[in-house]
């Protein structure tokens, strides 16, 4: 039973993001993109988050804020995964 401790809230947030990442991987596969493309994707997602915030202020569905924020975090995580794959591939090349 959740008591909404800081750790439980963090676990829920991370679980939500990981579920979204799994959906993204299923839809798009592994994404190794250039940083300009990643930035555009992230900006598109932050734009949807901003839109949800604005719409909720004027009677829109407040749940959309959380949903969009999960997508922002999931894209940022995908970017970090791409970075880590790039670092792993290049390990030892500059030595």
DSSP file (Angstrom, degrees, kcal/mol; ACC not computed):
  #  RESIDUE AA STRUCTURE BP1 BP2  ACC     N-H-->O    O-->H-N    N-H-->O    O-->H-N    TCO  KAPPA ALPHA  PHI   PSI    X-CA   Y-CA   Z-CA
    1    1 A X              0   0    0      0, 0.0     2,-0.3     0, 0.0     0, 0.0   0.000 360.0 360.0 360.0 126.0    0.0    0.0    0.0
    2    2 A X        -     0   0    0      1,-0.1     0, 0.0     2,-0.1     0, 0.0  -0.510 360.0-178.9 -74.5 133.6    1.5    3.3   -1.0
    3    3 A X        -     0   0    0     -2,-0.3    -1,-0.1     2,-0.0     6,-0.0   0.285  48.0-116.0-109.1   5.5    1.9    5.9    1.7
    4    4 A X        +     0   0    0      1,-0.1     2,-0.1     2,-0.0    -2,-0.1   0.864  52.9 167.5  60.4  39.8    3.3    8.5   -0.8
    5    5 A X     >  -     0   0    0      1,-0.1     4,-2.6     4,-0.0     5,-0.2  -0.364  52.9-102.3 -71.3 165.0    6.8    8.7    0.8
    6    6 A X  H  > S+     0   0    0      1,-0.2     4,-2.2     2,-0.2     5,-0.2   0.902 124.2  49.4 -56.9 -41.6    9.4   10.4   -1.2
    7    7 A X  H  > S+     0   0    0      2,-0.2     4,-2.6     1,-0.2    -1,-0.2   0.913 110.4  49.5 -66.3 -42.4   10.9    7.1   -2.3
    8    8 A X  H  > S+     0   0    0      2,-0.2     4,-2.2     1,-0.2    -2,-0.2   0.889 111.3  49.5 -64.4 -39.2    7.5    5.7   -3.3
    9    9 A X  H  X S+     0   0    0     -4,-2.6     4,-2.3     2,-0.2    -1,-0.2   0.905 111.9  48.7 -65.5 -40.8    6.7    8.8   -5.4
   10   10 A X  H  X S+     0   0    0     -4,-2.2     4,-2.7    -5,-0.2     5,-0.2   0.912 109.9  51.5 -65.2 -42.2   10.1    8.5   -7.1
   11   11 A X  H  X S+     0   0    0     -4,-2.6     4,-2.6     1,-0.2    -2,-0.2   0.913 110.3  49.1 -62.0 -42.8    9.6    4.8   -7.8
   12   12 A X  H  X S+     0   0    0     -4,-2.2     4,-2.6     2,-0.2    -1,-0.2   0.923 111.4  49.5 -61.8 -44.3    6.2    5.6   -9.4
   13   13 A X  H  X S+     0   0    0     -4,-2.3     4,-2.2     1,-0.2    -2,-0.2   0.937 113.6  45.1 -61.2 -46.7    7.7    8.4  -11.5
   14   14 A X  H  X S+     0   0    0     -4,-2.7     4,-2.7     1,-0.2    -1,-0.2   0.888 112.1  52.4 -65.8 -38.6   10.6    6.2  -12.7
   15   15 A X  H  X S+     0   0    0     -4,-2.6     4,-2.4    -5,-0.2    -1,-0.2   0.919 109.1  49.9 -62.2 -43.7    8.2    3.3  -13.4
   16   16 A X  H  X S+     0   0    0     -4,-2.6     4,-2.0     1,-0.2    -2,-0.2   0.916 112.8  46.8 -60.4 -43.6    6.0    5.6  -15.5
   17   17 A X  H  X S+     0   0    0     -4,-2.2     4,-2.5     1,-0.2    -2,-0.2   0.908 111.6  50.4 -66.8 -42.0    9.0    6.8  -17.5
   18   18 A X  H  X S+     0   0    0     -4,-2.7     4,-2.1     2,-0.2    -1,-0.2   0.878 109.2  51.6 -65.4 -36.8   10.3    3.3  -18.0
   19   19 A X  H  X S+     0   0    0     -4,-2.4     4,-1.9     2,-0.2    -1,-0.2   0.915 110.9  48.5 -63.4 -42.0    6.9    2.1  -19.3
   20   20 A X  H  X S+     0   0    0     -4,-2.0     4,-2.5     1,-0.2    -2,-0.2   0.893 109.0  53.1 -64.7 -39.3    6.9    5.0  -21.7
   21   21 A X  H  X S+     0   0    0     -4,-2.5     4,-2.8     1,-0.2    -1,-0.2   0.898 107.1  52.3 -61.7 -39.8   10.4    4.1  -22.9
   22   22 A X  H  X S+     0   0    0     -4,-2.1     4,-2.3     2,-0.2    -1,-0.2   0.906 109.9  48.5 -63.0 -41.0    9.3    0.6  -23.5
   23   23 A X  H  X S+     0   0    0     -4,-1.9     4,-2.3     2,-0.2    -2,-0.2   0.910 111.6  49.8 -64.0 -41.7    6.4    1.9  -25.7
   24   24 A X  H  X>S+     0   0    0     -4,-2.5     4,-3.4     2,-0.2     5,-0.5   0.925 110.9  48.9 -62.7 -44.4    8.8    4.2  -27.6
   25   25 A X  H  X5S+     0   0    0     -4,-2.8     4,-2.1     1,-0.2    -1,-0.2   0.900 111.3  50.3 -62.4 -39.8   11.2    1.3  -28.2
   26   26 A X  H  <5S+     0   0    0     -4,-2.3    -1,-0.2    -5,-0.2    -2,-0.2   0.904 118.4  38.6 -63.7 -40.6    8.3   -0.9  -29.4
   27   27 A X  H  <5S+     0   0    0     -4,-2.3    -2,-0.2    -5,-0.2    -1,-0.2   0.907 135.8  15.0 -76.9 -42.5    7.1    1.9  -31.8
   28   28 A X  H  <5S-     0   0    0     -4,-3.4    -3,-0.2     1,-0.2    -2,-0.2   0.585  91.4-139.2-113.3 -14.0   10.4    3.3  -33.0
   29   29 A X     << -     0   0    0     -4,-2.1    -1,-0.2    -5,-0.5     2,-0.2  -0.269  61.9 -18.2  75.6-173.5   13.1    0.7  -32.1
   30   30 A X  S    S-     0   0    0      1,-0.1     2,-0.7    -4,-0.1    48,-0.0  -0.470  70.8-147.2 -66.3 131.7   16.5    1.8  -30.8
   31   31 A X        +     0   0    0     -2,-0.2     2,-0.7    47,-0.1    51,-0.1  -0.887  25.6 170.0-110.8 106.8   17.0    5.5  -31.7
   32   32 A X        +     0   0    0     -2,-0.7     2,-0.2    53,-0.0    47,-0.1  -0.868  25.8 159.0-111.8  94.3   20.5    6.7  -32.5
   33   33 A X        -     0   0    0     -2,-0.7     2,-0.1     1,-0.1    -2,-0.0  -0.674  45.4 -95.7-113.3 164.6   20.0   10.2  -33.8
   34   34 A X     >  -     0   0    0     -2,-0.2     4,-2.2     1,-0.1     3,-0.3  -0.426  41.3-109.6 -74.9 160.1   22.1   13.2  -34.2
   35   35 A X  H  > S+     0   0    0      1,-0.2     4,-2.4     2,-0.2     5,-0.1   0.800 116.1  57.8 -67.4 -29.9   21.8   15.8  -31.4
   36   36 A X  H  > S+     0   0    0      2,-0.2     4,-1.8     1,-0.2    -1,-0.2   0.915 109.0  45.7 -64.4 -41.9   19.9   18.3  -33.5
   37   37 A X  H  > S+     0   0    0     -3,-0.3     4,-2.3     2,-0.2    -2,-0.2   0.916 111.8  51.9 -66.4 -43.3   17.2   15.8  -34.2
   38   38 A X  H  X S+     0   0    0     -4,-2.2     4,-2.8     1,-0.2     5,-0.2   0.920 108.0  52.3 -57.9 -43.4   17.0   14.8  -30.6
   39   39 A X  H  X S+     0   0    0     -4,-2.4     4,-2.6     1,-0.2    -1,-0.2   0.903 108.4  50.4 -62.0 -40.8   16.7   18.4  -29.6
   40   40 A X  H  X S+     0   0    0     -4,-1.8     4,-2.2     2,-0.2    -1,-0.2   0.913 111.3  48.4 -62.4 -42.8   13.8   18.9  -32.0
   41   41 A X  H  X S+     0   0    0     -4,-2.3     4,-2.1     2,-0.2    -2,-0.2   0.929 112.9  47.9 -62.8 -45.3   12.0   15.8  -30.6
   42   42 A X  H  X S+     0   0    0     -4,-2.8     4,-2.6     1,-0.2    -2,-0.2   0.899 111.3  50.4 -63.6 -40.9   12.5   17.0  -27.0
   43   43 A X  H  X S+     0   0    0     -4,-2.6     4,-2.1     2,-0.2    -1,-0.2   0.874 107.9  53.4 -65.6 -36.4   11.3   20.5  -27.9
   44   44 A X  H  X S+     0   0    0     -4,-2.2     4,-1.8     2,-0.2    -1,-0.2   0.923 111.2  46.4 -62.7 -43.2    8.2   19.0  -29.5
   45   45 A X  H  X S+     0   0    0     -4,-2.1     4,-2.1     2,-0.2    -2,-0.2   0.894 111.5  50.1 -67.5 -39.9    7.5   17.0  -26.3
   46   46 A X  H  X S+     0   0    0     -4,-2.6     4,-2.6     1,-0.2    -1,-0.2   0.848 108.0  55.7 -67.5 -30.7    8.0   20.1  -24.1
   47   47 A X  H  X S+     0   0    0     -4,-2.1     4,-2.4     2,-0.2    -1,-0.2   0.902 106.9  48.6 -64.5 -40.9    5.7   22.0  -26.4
   48   48 A X  H  X S+     0   0    0     -4,-1.8     4,-2.2     2,-0.2    -2,-0.2   0.881 111.0  51.0 -66.1 -37.1    3.0   19.4  -25.8
   49   49 A X  H  X S+     0   0    0     -4,-2.1     4,-2.2    19,-0.2    -2,-0.2   0.930 110.6  48.8 -62.8 -45.7    3.6   19.6  -22.0
   50   50 A X  H  X S+     0   0    0     -4,-2.6     4,-2.5     1,-0.2    -2,-0.2   0.908 110.5  50.9 -60.3 -43.0    3.3   23.4  -22.2
   51   51 A X  H  X S+     0   0    0     -4,-2.4     4,-2.9     1,-0.2     5,-0.2   0.908 109.3  50.5 -62.0 -42.6    0.1   23.1  -24.2
   52   52 A X  H  X S+     0   0    0     -4,-2.2     4,-2.3     2,-0.2    13,-0.2   0.892 110.2  50.5 -63.4 -39.3   -1.3   20.7  -21.6
   53   53 A X  H  X S+     0   0    0     -4,-2.2     4,-1.3     2,-0.2    -2,-0.2   0.935 113.4  44.9 -62.7 -46.7   -0.4   23.1  -18.8
   54   54 A X  H  X S+     0   0    0     -4,-2.5     4,-0.8     1,-0.2     3,-0.3   0.928 113.8  48.7 -64.0 -45.9   -2.2   26.0  -20.6
   55   55 A X  H ><>S+     0   0    0     -4,-2.9     5,-3.0     1,-0.2     3,-0.9   0.879 108.1  54.5 -63.8 -37.5   -5.2   24.0  -21.4
   56   56 A X  H ><5S+     0   0    0     -4,-2.3     3,-1.3     1,-0.3    -1,-0.2   0.816 100.2  61.4 -66.8 -28.2   -5.6   22.7  -17.9
   57   57 A X  H 3<5S+     0   0    0     -4,-1.3    -1,-0.3    -3,-0.3    -2,-0.2   0.793 108.8  43.5 -64.9 -27.4   -5.6   26.3  -16.6
   58   58 A X  T <<5S-     0   0    0     -3,-0.9    -1,-0.3    -4,-0.8    -2,-0.2  -0.109 138.5 -72.6-114.4  34.7   -8.7   26.9  -18.7
   59   59 A X  T < 5S+     0   0    0     -3,-1.3    -3,-0.2     1,-0.2    -2,-0.1   0.452  86.7 138.2  98.6   1.1  -10.6   23.7  -17.8
   60   60 A X      < -     0   0    0     -5,-3.0     2,-0.5    -6,-0.2    -1,-0.2  -0.146  68.2 -69.1 -73.7 175.0   -8.7   21.1  -19.7
   61   61 A X    >   -     0   0    0      1,-0.2     3,-1.1     2,-0.1     4,-0.4  -0.521  37.6-158.7 -70.0 114.8   -7.8   17.6  -18.4
   62   62 A X  T >> S+     0   0    0     -2,-0.5     3,-1.0     1,-0.2     4,-0.8   0.739  87.5  70.6 -67.7 -23.3   -5.2   18.0  -15.7
   63   63 A X  H 3> S+     0   0    0      1,-0.2     4,-2.1     2,-0.2    -1,-0.2   0.814  85.5  68.4 -62.6 -29.3   -4.1   14.4  -16.2
   64   64 A X  H <> S+     0   0    0     -3,-1.1     4,-2.9     1,-0.2     5,-0.3   0.825  90.3  62.8 -60.2 -31.3   -2.6   15.4  -19.6
   65   65 A X  H <> S+     0   0    0     -3,-1.0     4,-2.4    -4,-0.4    -1,-0.2   0.961 107.3  41.6 -58.4 -51.5    0.1   17.4  -17.7
   66   66 A X  H  X S+     0   0    0     -4,-0.8     4,-2.2    -3,-0.2    -2,-0.2   0.901 114.0  52.5 -62.9 -41.9    1.4   14.2  -16.1
   67   67 A X  H  X S+     0   0    0     -4,-2.1     4,-1.6     1,-0.2    -1,-0.2   0.923 112.8  43.9 -60.8 -45.1    1.2   12.2  -19.3
   68   68 A X  H  X S+     0   0    0     -4,-2.9     4,-2.2     1,-0.2   -19,-0.2   0.876 110.9  54.4 -69.5 -36.8    3.1   14.8  -21.3
   69   69 A X  H  X S+     0   0    0     -4,-2.4     4,-2.4    -5,-0.3    -1,-0.2   0.880 105.4  53.6 -65.0 -37.0    5.7   15.2  -18.6
   70   70 A X  H  X S+     0   0    0     -4,-2.2     4,-2.5     1,-0.2    -1,-0.2   0.908 108.5  50.4 -61.1 -41.2    6.3   11.5  -18.6
   71   71 A X  H  X S+     0   0    0     -4,-1.6     4,-2.3     2,-0.2    -2,-0.2   0.889 108.3  51.9 -66.3 -38.3    6.9   11.7  -22.4
   72   72 A X  H  X S+     0   0    0     -4,-2.2     4,-2.3   -27,-0.2    -2,-0.2   0.950 113.0  45.2 -59.7 -48.3    9.4   14.6  -21.9
   73   73 A X  H  X S+     0   0    0     -4,-2.4     4,-2.4     1,-0.2    -2,-0.2   0.884 111.3  52.9 -63.9 -38.9   11.3   12.5  -19.3
   74   74 A X  H  X S+     0   0    0     -4,-2.5     4,-2.3     2,-0.2    -1,-0.2   0.891 109.6  48.0 -66.0 -39.3   11.2    9.4  -21.5
   75   75 A X  H  X S+     0   0    0     -4,-2.3     4,-2.2     2,-0.2    -1,-0.2   0.917 111.0  51.1 -66.7 -42.0   12.7   11.3  -24.5
   76   76 A X  H  X S+     0   0    0     -4,-2.3     4,-2.0     1,-0.2    -2,-0.2   0.900 110.9  49.2 -61.2 -39.3   15.4   12.8  -22.3
   77   77 A X  H  X S+     0   0    0     -4,-2.4     4,-2.6     2,-0.2    -2,-0.2   0.904 108.3  52.8 -65.5 -41.1   16.2    9.3  -21.1
   78   78 A X  H  X S+     0   0    0     -4,-2.3     4,-2.2     1,-0.2    -2,-0.2   0.886 108.1  52.2 -60.7 -38.1   16.3    8.0  -24.7
   79   79 A X  H  X S+     0   0    0     -4,-2.2     4,-2.4     2,-0.2    -1,-0.2   0.923 109.7  48.0 -62.7 -44.4   18.8   10.8  -25.4
   80   80 A X  H  X S+     0   0    0     -4,-2.0     4,-2.7     2,-0.2    -2,-0.2   0.884 109.7  52.6 -64.9 -38.7   20.9    9.7  -22.5
   81   81 A X  H  X S+     0   0    0     -4,-2.6     4,-2.3     2,-0.2    -1,-0.2   0.914 109.2  50.0 -61.3 -42.5   20.8    6.1  -23.7
   82   82 A X  H  X S+     0   0    0     -4,-2.2     4,-2.4     2,-0.2    -2,-0.2   0.918 110.4  50.3 -60.9 -44.7   21.9    7.2  -27.1
   83   83 A X  H  X S+     0   0    0     -4,-2.4     4,-2.7     1,-0.2    -2,-0.2   0.933 110.3  49.5 -58.5 -47.3   24.8    9.1  -25.5
   84   84 A X  H  X S+     0   0    0     -4,-2.7     4,-2.3     1,-0.2    -1,-0.2   0.871 110.3  50.2 -64.4 -36.5   25.8    6.1  -23.5
   85   85 A X  H  X S+     0   0    0     -4,-2.3     4,-2.4     2,-0.2    -1,-0.2   0.912 111.1  49.9 -65.1 -41.1   25.7    3.9  -26.6
   86   86 A X  H  X S+     0   0    0     -4,-2.4     4,-1.9     2,-0.2    -2,-0.2   0.922 111.7  47.5 -63.2 -44.5   27.9    6.4  -28.4
   87   87 A X  H  X S+     0   0    0     -4,-2.7     4,-0.8     1,-0.2    -1,-0.2   0.919 112.0  50.4 -62.2 -44.1   30.4    6.5  -25.6
   88   88 A X  H >< S+     0   0    0     -4,-2.3     3,-0.6     1,-0.2    -2,-0.2   0.894 110.7  49.2 -63.1 -40.0   30.5    2.7  -25.4
   89   89 A X  H 3< S+     0   0    0     -4,-2.4    -1,-0.2     1,-0.2    -2,-0.2   0.862 115.4  44.0 -65.5 -35.7   31.1    2.4  -29.1
   90   90 A X  H >X S+     0   0    0     -4,-1.9     3,-2.2    -5,-0.2     4,-0.6   0.460  80.6 128.3 -91.7  -1.7   33.9    5.0  -29.0
   91   91 A X  T << S+     0   0    0     -4,-0.8    -3,-0.0    -3,-0.6    -4,-0.0  -0.345  82.3   9.2 -58.2 126.5   35.6    3.6  -25.9
   92   92 A X  T >4 S+     0   0    0     -2,-0.1     3,-0.9     1,-0.0    -1,-0.3   0.264  99.2 103.5  88.3 -11.8   39.3    3.1  -26.7
   93   93 A X  T <4 S+     0   0    0     -3,-2.2    -2,-0.1     1,-0.2    -3,-0.1   0.796  81.9  47.9 -72.8 -27.2   39.2    4.9  -30.1
   94   94 A X  T 3<        0   0    0     -4,-0.6    -1,-0.2     1,-0.2    -3,-0.1   0.245 360.0 360.0 -97.6  13.6   40.9    8.1  -28.7
   95   95 A X    <         0   0    0     -3,-0.9    -1,-0.2     0, 0.0    -2,-0.1   0.441 360.0 360.0-103.8 360.0   43.6    6.3  -26.9
